[in-house]
Amino acid sequence: MSEEIKLLKGNEAIAHAAIRSGADGYFGYPITPQSEILETLMAEMPWETTGMVVLQAESEVAAINMVYGGAATGKRVMTSSSSPGISLKLEGISYLAGADLPCLIVNIMRGGPGLGTIQPSQADYFQTVKGGGHGDYRLITLAPSSVQEMADFVTLGFDLAFKYANPVMILADGIVGQMMEKVTLPPFQKRRTEEELRKENPWAAQGKPADRKPNVITSLELDPAVMEENNNRFQAKYKKIEENEVRYEEFMCDDAEYLLVAFGSSARICQKVVELAREEGIKLGLLRPITLWPFPTQAIAAYANKVKGMLSVELNAGQMVEDIRLAVNGKIKVEHYGRLGGIIFTPDEILDALKEKIINA
């Protein structure tokens, strides 16, 4: 077989996919439940095979600023962390967005607030898709629900980051990061040569030849008129991303009278809920946002004309539900069901919540 299939944790799949996607560097700091990403990279020693740099920084703040430096040279660089570690990186993430720098960031979410628990949660939705750091910026956000998607989204994430000169976040949780599944690893891509890098990224800080002006990489602009121009340019870029990069998956939605909306590991559980509901004669469907930003607003809005109600199923106190309500604009009832602190809901619990909050309300 030409394909290479392995049994891996989601975190391990990200590490292997990073090496195979031609990544130039990883800069991170260990924190559960994502430590296997760094551990796997260290065990694989890609610096001996591809030349990829793998460095454990002294802190999350140092790691994200190393990503900034690597991204400024046009390299494919990435980092990973978990909830409180991402909070520490947010200033640097805003700088990356403000400097139009491509990079890949992975957040394997844990329960919070504060140090919380190492158990899985989806409570970093607001932090990720509503900015998190300062300023009017956006992160392209991919939400995998399988180990295979953890691997696939590394390559996709880098591609989108360079296509739009923007940071990309892979937002998963401890379930997807820690569970093991079969995964088909992507084929090896060679790291770009310095000549290819200069050609593909003429903006990069690669040393100034005599025939061009210096490339200046910065998010600082003291002239408010120029800063407004920069922000208008950012907003135009974000609009283009919203027009072209929305991704979602539908499950048994063709004849649905009610709709579950869930992402990541919650969506996997909701597939079983749909099956249980249909055994009882309830025509239930599932819409899974794959990009949390750009959000599938139009797709959800279209279902507001077809179904009687929607239930947002999230491992948090209710975050994505706000975007669903904005999408349906009051046309139908939208409620939230979630568990907090690392407790995972069962399919029966979700089905009971659907009956209580939507069907029989």
C-alpha positions as a LaTeX table, in Angstrom:
\begin{tabular}{lrrr}
\hline
Residue & $x$ (\AA) & $y$ (\AA) & $z$ (\AA) \\
\hline
Met1 & 0.00 & 0.00 & 0.00 \\
Ser2 & 1.26 & 3.47 & $-0.86$ \\
Glu3 & $-0.67$ & 5.01 & 2.04 \\
Glu4 & 0.83 & 4.89 & 5.51 \\
Ile5 & $-1.74$ & 4.06 & 8.19 \\
Lys6 & $-0.91$ & 4.24 & 11.89 \\
Leu7 & $-2.73$ & 4.01 & 15.21 \\
Leu8 & $-2.09$ & 7.37 & 16.87 \\
Lys9 & $-3.38$ & 9.79 & 19.45 \\
Gly10 & $-4.73$ & 13.02 & 18.04 \\
Asn11 & $-1.78$ & 14.92 & 19.50 \\
Glu12 & 0.68 & 12.47 & 17.96 \\
Ala13 & $-1.04$ & 12.79 & 14.59 \\
Ile14 & $-0.50$ & 16.56 & 14.65 \\
Ala15 & 3.22 & 16.06 & 15.30 \\
His16 & 3.68 & 13.53 & 12.50 \\
Ala17 & 1.65 & 15.67 & 10.08 \\
Ala18 & 3.76 & 18.72 & 10.93 \\
Ile19 & 6.95 & 16.92 & 9.96 \\
Arg20 & 5.38 & 15.60 & 6.77 \\
Ser21 & 3.88 & 18.96 & 5.77 \\
Gly22 & 7.28 & 20.55 & 5.37 \\
Ala23 & 7.19 & 22.54 & 8.61 \\
Asp24 & 10.34 & 24.51 & 9.29 \\
Gly25 & 9.95 & 24.95 & 13.02 \\
Tyr26 & 7.95 & 24.21 & 16.14 \\
Phe27 & 8.26 & 26.30 & 19.29 \\
Gly28 & 6.26 & 25.28 & 22.34 \\
Tyr29 & 6.03 & 24.54 & 26.02 \\
Pro30 & 4.57 & 21.44 & 27.70 \\
Ile31 & 1.10 & 21.56 & 29.23 \\
Thr32 & $-1.51$ & 18.82 & 29.50 \\
Pro33 & $-3.51$ & 17.62 & 27.64 \\
Gln34 & $-1.37$ & 18.56 & 24.60 \\
Ser35 & 2.14 & 17.61 & 25.76 \\
Glu36 & 2.36 & 14.65 & 23.35 \\
Ile37 & 2.73 & 17.07 & 20.43 \\
Leu38 & 6.08 & 18.31 & 21.70 \\
Glu39 & 7.06 & 14.89 & 23.07 \\
Thr40 & 6.38 & 13.18 & 19.73 \\
Leu41 & 8.33 & 15.80 & 17.82 \\
Met42 & 11.29 & 15.34 & 20.14 \\
Ala43 & 11.10 & 11.55 & 19.80 \\
Glu44 & 10.94 & 11.73 & 15.99 \\
Met45 & 13.99 & 14.08 & 15.83 \\
Pro46 & 13.03 & 15.71 & 12.51 \\
Trp47 & 16.09 & 17.97 & 12.68 \\
Glu48 & 18.06 & 14.91 & 11.59 \\
Thr49 & 15.78 & 14.05 & 8.66 \\
Thr50 & 14.06 & 17.19 & 7.34 \\
Gly51 & 15.98 & 19.91 & 9.15 \\
Met52 & 12.88 & 21.01 & 11.07 \\
Val53 & 13.70 & 22.92 & 14.24 \\
Val54 & 11.94 & 21.70 & 17.41 \\
Leu55 & 12.50 & 23.85 & 20.49 \\
Gln56 & 11.02 & 23.82 & 23.97 \\
Ala57 & 10.96 & 27.48 & 24.94 \\
Glu58 & 11.27 & 28.74 & 28.51 \\
Ser59 & 7.63 & 29.85 & 28.49 \\
Glu60 & 4.53 & 30.20 & 26.36 \\
Val61 & 5.29 & 33.89 & 25.89 \\
Ala62 & 8.76 & 33.07 & 24.57 \\
Ala63 & 7.36 & 30.37 & 22.28 \\
Ile64 & 4.83 & 32.61 & 20.51 \\
Asn65 & 7.46 & 35.30 & 19.98 \\
Met66 & 9.77 & 32.68 & 18.45 \\
Val67 & 6.87 & 31.85 & 16.12 \\
Tyr68 & 6.64 & 35.55 & 15.24 \\
Gly69 & 10.34 & 35.62 & 14.38 \\
Gly70 & 10.16 & 32.46 & 12.27 \\
Ala71 & 6.99 & 33.56 & 10.49 \\
Ala72 & 8.58 & 36.92 & 9.65 \\
Thr73 & 11.20 & 35.08 & 7.59 \\
Gly74 & 8.48 & 33.29 & 5.59 \\
Lys75 & 9.05 & 29.92 & 7.25 \\
Arg76 & 6.32 & 27.39 & 8.05 \\
Val77 & 6.27 & 27.62 & 11.85 \\
Met78 & 3.84 & 26.49 & 14.51 \\
Thr79 & 3.18 & 26.20 & 18.21 \\
Ser80 & 0.76 & 24.33 & 20.45 \\
Ser81 & $-0.59$ & 24.68 & 23.95 \\
Ser82 & $-3.70$ & 24.26 & 26.08 \\
Ser83 & $-6.15$ & 26.86 & 27.36 \\
Pro84 & $-4.14$ & 28.88 & 29.97 \\
Gly85 & $-1.05$ & 28.56 & 27.81 \\
Ile86 & $-2.94$ & 30.02 & 24.85 \\
Ser87 & $-4.02$ & 32.90 & 27.11 \\
Leu88 & $-0.35$ & 33.71 & 27.64 \\
Lys89 & 0.24 & 33.67 & 23.88 \\
Leu90 & $-2.60$ & 36.04 & 22.99 \\
Glu91 & $-0.52$ & 39.22 & 22.86 \\
Gly92 & 1.85 & 37.56 & 20.41 \\
Ile93 & $-1.06$ & 36.15 & 18.39 \\
Ser94 & $-2.46$ & 39.66 & 18.01 \\
Tyr95 & 0.98 & 40.85 & 16.87 \\
Leu96 & 1.10 & 38.05 & 14.28 \\
Ala97 & $-2.32$ & 38.99 & 12.94 \\
Gly98 & $-1.39$ & 42.67 & 12.91 \\
Ala99 & 1.77 & 41.96 & 10.92 \\
Asp100 & 0.00 & 39.74 & 8.33 \\
Leu101 & 2.11 & 36.74 & 9.33 \\
Pro102 & 1.14 & 33.13 & 8.53 \\
Cys103 & 1.54 & 30.50 & 11.23 \\
Leu104 & $-0.24$ & 27.51 & 12.77 \\
Ile105 & $-1.40$ & 27.47 & 16.40 \\
Val106 & $-2.90$ & 24.41 & 18.12 \\
Asn107 & $-5.08$ & 24.59 & 21.25 \\
Ile108 & $-6.06$ & 21.31 & 22.92 \\
Met109 & $-8.63$ & 22.72 & 25.33 \\
Arg110 & $-8.92$ & 21.87 & 29.02 \\
Gly111 & $-11.53$ & 22.83 & 31.60 \\
Gly112 & $-11.35$ & 26.25 & 33.21 \\
Pro113 & $-11.43$ & 29.06 & 34.14 \\
Gly114 & $-8.04$ & 29.47 & 35.76 \\
Leu115 & $-5.86$ & 26.38 & 35.93 \\
Gly116 & $-9.06$ & 24.35 & 36.04 \\
Thr117 & $-8.71$ & 20.70 & 35.13 \\
Ile118 & $-6.83$ & 18.71 & 32.53 \\
Gln119 & $-10.12$ & 17.14 & 31.46 \\
Pro120 & $-11.63$ & 18.14 & 28.08 \\
Ser121 & $-13.68$ & 21.26 & 27.52 \\
Gln122 & $-14.81$ & 23.48 & 24.66 \\
Ala123 & $-14.82$ & 26.68 & 26.69 \\
Asp124 & $-12.19$ & 28.50 & 24.60 \\
Tyr125 & $-14.62$ & 29.16 & 21.74 \\
Phe126 & $-15.10$ & 32.82 & 22.69 \\
Gln127 & $-11.37$ & 33.31 & 23.20 \\
Thr128 & $-10.60$ & 31.94 & 19.75 \\
Val129 & $-13.30$ & 33.23 & 17.43 \\
Lys130 & $-14.01$ & 36.56 & 19.14 \\
Gly131 & $-10.38$ & 37.70 & 19.07 \\
Gly132 & $-9.09$ & 36.83 & 22.54 \\
Gly133 & $-6.18$ & 39.21 & 22.21 \\
His134 & $-6.49$ & 42.94 & 21.62 \\
Gly135 & $-7.65$ & 44.65 & 18.45 \\
Asp136 & $-9.96$ & 43.87 & 15.53 \\
Tyr137 & $-8.36$ & 40.66 & 14.30 \\
Arg138 & $-9.58$ & 37.19 & 13.34 \\
Leu139 & $-8.12$ & 33.70 & 13.48 \\
Ile140 & $-9.08$ & 31.15 & 10.86 \\
Thr141 & $-10.27$ & 28.38 & 13.17 \\
Leu142 & $-10.47$ & 24.68 & 12.28 \\
Ala143 & $-12.32$ & 22.29 & 14.63 \\
Pro144 & $-11.36$ & 18.63 & 14.05 \\
Ser145 & $-13.58$ & 15.84 & 15.35 \\
Ser146 & $-11.30$ & 12.89 & 14.57 \\
Val147 & $-7.65$ & 11.92 & 14.68 \\
Gln148 & $-7.66$ & 11.87 & 10.88 \\
Glu149 & $-8.78$ & 15.50 & 10.81 \\
Met150 & $-6.10$ & 16.41 & 13.35 \\
Ala151 & $-3.55$ & 15.25 & 10.78 \\
Asp152 & $-5.35$ & 16.66 & 7.75 \\
Phe153 & $-5.86$ & 20.09 & 9.28 \\
Val154 & $-2.14$ & 20.64 & 9.80 \\
Thr155 & $-1.54$ & 20.77 & 6.04 \\
Leu156 & $-4.80$ & 22.65 & 5.47 \\
Gly157 & $-3.92$ & 25.08 & 8.25 \\
Phe158 & $-0.55$ & 25.94 & 6.77 \\
Asp159 & $-2.10$ & 26.31 & 3.31 \\
Leu160 & $-4.76$ & 28.72 & 4.58 \\
Ala161 & $-2.24$ & 30.65 & 6.69 \\
Phe162 & $-0.05$ & 31.37 & 3.67 \\
Lys163 & $-2.98$ & 31.90 & 1.31 \\
Tyr164 & $-4.33$ & 34.73 & 3.47 \\
Ala165 & $-1.20$ & 35.83 & 5.40 \\
Asn166 & $-3.00$ & 35.12 & 8.65 \\
Pro167 & $-2.59$ & 32.92 & 11.75 \\
Val168 & $-4.66$ & 29.72 & 11.77 \\
Met169 & $-5.86$ & 27.95 & 14.90 \\
Ile170 & $-6.63$ & 24.24 & 15.20 \\
Leu171 & $-9.11$ & 24.17 & 18.10 \\
Ala172 & $-9.65$ & 20.73 & 19.61 \\
Asp173 & $-10.15$ & 19.38 & 23.11 \\
Gly174 & $-8.65$ & 16.73 & 25.34 \\
Ile175 & $-10.88$ & 14.01 & 23.90 \\
Val176 & $-9.67$ & 14.45 & 20.33 \\
Gly177 & $-6.11$ & 15.09 & 21.50 \\
Gln178 & $-5.88$ & 11.97 & 23.66 \\
Met179 & $-8.02$ & 9.39 & 21.88 \\
Met180 & $-6.43$ & 6.88 & 19.50 \\
Glu181 & $-7.70$ & 6.05 & 16.01 \\
Lys182 & $-6.38$ & 4.83 & 12.71 \\
Val183 & $-5.01$ & 7.70 & 10.68 \\
Thr184 & $-3.67$ & 7.91 & 7.14 \\
Leu185 & $-0.66$ & 10.18 & 7.36 \\
Pro186 & $-0.10$ & 12.76 & 4.61 \\
Pro187 & 2.71 & 12.23 & 2.11 \\
Phe188 & 6.02 & 13.91 & 2.82 \\
Gln189 & 6.47 & 17.42 & 1.46 \\
Lys190 & 10.00 & 18.75 & 1.23 \\
Arg191 & 10.75 & 21.91 & 3.11 \\
Arg192 & 11.09 & 24.85 & 0.77 \\
Thr193 & 14.56 & 25.87 & $-0.25$ \\
Glu194 & 15.74 & 29.41 & 0.47 \\
Glu195 & 15.33 & 30.23 & $-3.22$ \\
Glu196 & 11.75 & 28.92 & $-3.27$ \\
Leu197 & 10.99 & 30.76 & $-0.07$ \\
Arg198 & 12.21 & 34.10 & $-1.43$ \\
Lys199 & 10.17 & 33.59 & $-4.62$ \\
Glu200 & 6.96 & 32.56 & $-2.85$ \\
Asn201 & 7.22 & 35.12 & $-0.04$ \\
Pro202 & 8.81 & 38.29 & $-1.42$ \\
Trp203 & 7.59 & 40.15 & 1.68 \\
Ala204 & 9.69 & 38.04 & 4.09 \\
Ala205 & 12.65 & 39.30 & 6.11 \\
Gln206 & 15.31 & 37.20 & 4.40 \\
Gly207 & 18.10 & 39.75 & 4.07 \\
Lys208 & 17.97 & 42.72 & 1.71 \\
Pro209 & 19.46 & 42.35 & $-1.76$ \\
Ala210 & 20.69 & 45.45 & $-3.56$ \\
Asp211 & 17.73 & 45.67 & $-5.94$ \\
Arg212 & 14.85 & 46.24 & $-3.48$ \\
Lys213 & 13.86 & 48.23 & $-0.43$ \\
Pro214 & 14.04 & 46.62 & 3.03 \\
Asn215 & 11.14 & 44.40 & 4.07 \\
Val216 & 9.83 & 45.70 & 7.40 \\
Ile217 & 7.70 & 43.27 & 9.45 \\
Thr218 & 5.73 & 45.07 & 12.14 \\
Ser219 & 2.26 & 45.60 & 13.58 \\
Leu220 & 3.18 & 49.08 & 14.84 \\
Glu221 & 1.79 & 52.16 & 13.11 \\
Leu222 & 1.74 & 55.51 & 14.90 \\
Asp223 & $-0.12$ & 57.43 & 12.18 \\
Pro224 & $-3.85$ & 56.90 & 12.88 \\
Ala225 & $-4.79$ & 57.48 & 9.25 \\
Val226 & $-2.41$ & 54.77 & 8.08 \\
Met227 & $-3.56$ & 52.49 & 10.93 \\
Glu228 & $-7.13$ & 52.90 & 9.75 \\
Glu229 & $-6.02$ & 51.92 & 6.24 \\
Asn230 & $-4.34$ & 48.85 & 7.70 \\
Asn231 & $-7.47$ & 47.88 & 9.61 \\
Asn232 & $-9.67$ & 48.39 & 6.56 \\
Arg233 & $-7.29$ & 46.10 & 4.66 \\
Phe234 & $-7.58$ & 43.49 & 7.41 \\
Gln235 & $-11.38$ & 43.66 & 7.31 \\
Ala236 & $-11.37$ & 43.24 & 3.53 \\
Lys237 & $-9.18$ & 40.16 & 3.94 \\
Tyr238 & $-11.50$ & 38.74 & 6.59 \\
Lys239 & $-14.51$ & 39.31 & 4.34 \\
Lys240 & $-12.76$ & 37.40 & 1.56 \\
Ile241 & $-12.08$ & 34.52 & 3.96 \\
Glu242 & $-15.74$ & 34.48 & 5.00 \\
Glu243 & $-16.77$ & 34.31 & 1.35 \\
Asn244 & $-14.43$ & 31.46 & 0.41 \\
Glu245 & $-13.44$ & 29.30 & 3.37 \\
Val246 & $-16.59$ & 28.28 & 5.28 \\
Arg247 & $-16.57$ & 24.54 & 5.96 \\
Tyr248 & $-19.24$ & 22.41 & 7.63 \\
Glu249 & $-20.68$ & 18.89 & 7.57 \\
Glu250 & $-24.32$ & 17.78 & 7.57 \\
Phe251 & $-25.62$ & 14.51 & 9.00 \\
Met252 & $-29.15$ & 13.33 & 8.19 \\
Cys253 & $-30.41$ & 16.87 & 7.61 \\
Asp254 & $-32.45$ & 16.40 & 4.43 \\
Asp255 & $-35.78$ & 15.76 & 6.19 \\
Ala256 & $-34.87$ & 17.08 & 9.62 \\
Glu257 & $-37.51$ & 18.83 & 11.73 \\
Tyr258 & $-35.04$ & 19.59 & 14.51 \\
Leu259 & $-31.31$ & 20.34 & 14.33 \\
Leu260 & $-28.35$ & 19.78 & 16.60 \\
Val261 & $-25.33$ & 22.05 & 16.08 \\
Ala262 & $-22.06$ & 20.83 & 17.56 \\
Phe263 & $-18.33$ & 20.87 & 16.81 \\
Gly264 & $-15.35$ & 18.68 & 17.60 \\
Ser265 & $-15.85$ & 15.79 & 20.01 \\
Ser266 & $-19.39$ & 16.95 & 20.83 \\
Ala267 & $-20.38$ & 16.40 & 17.20 \\
Arg268 & $-19.22$ & 12.77 & 17.38 \\
Ile269 & $-21.51$ & 12.17 & 20.35 \\
Cys270 & $-24.36$ & 13.99 & 18.57 \\
Gln271 & $-24.24$ & 11.56 & 15.64 \\
Lys272 & $-25.42$ & 8.87 & 18.04 \\
Val273 & $-28.11$ & 11.22 & 19.35 \\
Val274 & $-29.48$ & 11.62 & 15.82 \\
Glu275 & $-29.65$ & 7.84 & 15.45 \\
Leu276 & $-31.43$ & 7.41 & 18.81 \\
Ala277 & $-33.91$ & 10.17 & 18.01 \\
Arg278 & $-34.81$ & 8.69 & 14.66 \\
Glu279 & $-35.43$ & 5.32 & 16.29 \\
Glu280 & $-38.11$ & 7.14 & 18.30 \\
Gly281 & $-39.56$ & 8.79 & 15.20 \\
Ile282 & $-37.98$ & 12.21 & 15.82 \\
Lys283 & $-36.60$ & 13.64 & 12.59 \\
Leu284 & $-33.33$ & 15.03 & 13.90 \\
Gly285 & $-30.27$ & 16.21 & 11.99 \\
Leu286 & $-26.79$ & 17.45 & 12.87 \\
Leu287 & $-24.81$ & 20.34 & 11.44 \\
Arg288 & $-21.13$ & 20.30 & 12.39 \\
Pro289 & $-19.17$ & 23.53 & 11.86 \\
Ile290 & $-15.67$ & 22.61 & 10.72 \\
Thr291 & $-14.55$ & 26.23 & 10.53 \\
Leu292 & $-15.63$ & 27.99 & 13.71 \\
Trp293 & $-14.41$ & 31.16 & 12.02 \\
Pro294 & $-15.50$ & 31.77 & 9.39 \\
Phe295 & $-18.73$ & 30.46 & 10.92 \\
Pro296 & $-21.34$ & 28.74 & 8.69 \\
Thr297 & $-23.84$ & 31.52 & 9.35 \\
Gln298 & $-25.66$ & 31.29 & 6.02 \\
Ala299 & $-26.05$ & 27.51 & 6.19 \\
Ile300 & $-27.54$ & 27.71 & 9.67 \\
Ala301 & $-29.76$ & 30.63 & 8.65 \\
Ala302 & $-31.14$ & 28.52 & 5.78 \\
Tyr303 & $-32.17$ & 25.79 & 8.22 \\
Ala304 & $-34.15$ & 28.34 & 10.22 \\
Asn305 & $-36.68$ & 28.16 & 7.38 \\
Lys306 & $-36.81$ & 24.34 & 7.50 \\
Val307 & $-36.67$ & 23.15 & 11.12 \\
Lys308 & $-38.73$ & 23.87 & 14.24 \\
Gly309 & $-35.83$ & 24.39 & 16.63 \\
Met310 & $-32.10$ & 24.00 & 17.20 \\
Leu311 & $-30.03$ & 22.77 & 20.14 \\
Ser312 & $-26.39$ & 23.86 & 20.45 \\
Val313 & $-24.45$ & 21.07 & 22.15 \\
Glu314 & $-21.15$ & 22.25 & 23.64 \\
Leu315 & $-18.80$ & 21.29 & 26.47 \\
Asn316 & $-19.17$ & 24.74 & 28.01 \\
Ala317 & $-21.73$ & 27.08 & 29.55 \\
Gly318 & $-23.02$ & 28.27 & 26.16 \\
Gln319 & $-20.76$ & 30.05 & 23.67 \\
Met320 & $-21.32$ & 28.95 & 20.07 \\
Val321 & $-25.05$ & 29.16 & 20.78 \\
Glu322 & $-24.75$ & 32.94 & 20.54 \\
Asp323 & $-23.54$ & 32.73 & 16.95 \\
Ile324 & $-26.33$ & 30.29 & 16.10 \\
Arg325 & $-28.91$ & 32.70 & 17.51 \\
Leu326 & $-27.42$ & 35.53 & 15.48 \\
Ala327 & $-27.65$ & 33.35 & 12.37 \\
Val328 & $-31.33$ & 32.43 & 12.79 \\
Asn329 & $-32.22$ & 36.01 & 13.81 \\
Gly330 & $-35.10$ & 35.01 & 16.08 \\
Lys331 & $-36.96$ & 32.91 & 13.50 \\
Ile332 & $-36.92$ & 29.73 & 15.60 \\
Lys333 & $-36.06$ & 28.66 & 19.12 \\
Val334 & $-32.38$ & 28.01 & 19.82 \\
Glu335 & $-31.26$ & 26.52 & 23.14 \\
His336 & $-27.99$ & 25.29 & 24.62 \\
Tyr337 & $-27.05$ & 22.08 & 26.41 \\
Gly338 & $-23.61$ & 21.53 & 27.91 \\
Arg339 & $-21.55$ & 19.95 & 30.67 \\
Leu340 & $-18.78$ & 21.77 & 32.50 \\
Gly341 & $-15.47$ & 21.03 & 34.16 \\
Gly342 & $-14.49$ & 18.03 & 32.07 \\
Ile343 & $-17.63$ & 15.91 & 32.44 \\
Ile344 & $-18.74$ & 14.45 & 29.09 \\
Phe345 & $-22.42$ & 14.27 & 28.25 \\
Thr346 & $-24.01$ & 11.03 & 27.04 \\
Pro347 & $-26.24$ & 10.68 & 23.97 \\
Asp348 & $-29.24$ & 9.98 & 26.21 \\
Glu349 & $-28.63$ & 13.18 & 28.17 \\
Ile350 & $-28.53$ & 15.22 & 24.97 \\
Leu351 & $-31.71$ & 13.61 & 23.64 \\
Asp352 & $-33.49$ & 14.33 & 26.93 \\
Ala353 & $-32.33$ & 17.95 & 26.75 \\
Leu354 & $-33.62$ & 18.22 & 23.17 \\
Lys355 & $-37.06$ & 16.99 & 24.25 \\
Glu356 & $-37.17$ & 19.25 & 27.31 \\
Lys357 & $-35.77$ & 22.46 & 25.80 \\
Ile358 & $-37.03$ & 22.28 & 22.21 \\
Ile359 & $-39.60$ & 19.61 & 21.33 \\
Asn360 & $-41.81$ & 19.73 & 24.45 \\
Ala361 & $-41.09$ & 23.31 & 25.51 \\
\hline
\end{tabular}
